[in-house]
């Protein structure tokens, strides 16, 4: 009989994939990417849910972070 390890809910798999994408796109380490994800997750999720693919979802995080950074510098 084949035994499988504990399975992660699809939302956790999706979130981990978005964090990995943020690491690749912005050159962040895992801790920084996780912090960025946690900072903007609720507003983005409320607007779009998990409809966008991982790359598009990570891009939304990047765009919002860039806008906030520009606003803070102004």
N, C-alpha and C positions, 0 to 999 in steps of 0.2 A: 504494500500500500504506500502511495506517495504521500508524504506529509509536507505541507507548506508552512513557512514561517508566518509570523503575525502579519496580517495584511493592513496596510494603511488605507484610511478612507481616501477617496478620490480627491477630495478637497486638499488634503495634506500633500498628496503627490503633486497636485497642481501648484500649491504654494511653494514647495521645495523647488520645482522646476522654474518658477518665476524668480526665486532668489538666485538660482544658478545662472539664469539669463542676465540678471542684474550684475552679477559678478563678471560675466564675460563682457557685457556692453560697456560698463563703467569702470572696469578694472579695479573693482572693490574686493576686499577679502570677505569671507563668509559673514563675519560679525558685522561689518559695515553694511553689506547688502541686506542682512536680516533687519538691522535697525532702520534702513530706508524702507524696507517692505512694511515693517510694523508702523512706521510713521504715517504712511499714506494708504494702508490697506483698506480701512473702513470706508473712507470717502469714495475710493475707486470702486470697491466692491458694491457699495450701495448704488452707484451710478450704472455700472456695467455688469455686475454679477461675475460669473466665470464664463461669460460668453466669448470674449476674445481669446485667441490662442495665446500661448505662453509668451511668445515674442511681442505681440501687440500689448499684452497686459504689462510686461516689463517696460515697454516703450512709454506707456501712460505714466508709470512711476517716474521715469526719467524726465519726461516733459514737465510734470508737476514740480519735481525737485528743482529743475532748471529755472522755472518761473519763480518759485519761492526764493531761490538763491539770488536771482536778479533783483527781486523786490527788496530783499534784505540789504543788498548792497547799495540800493538807491537812496 
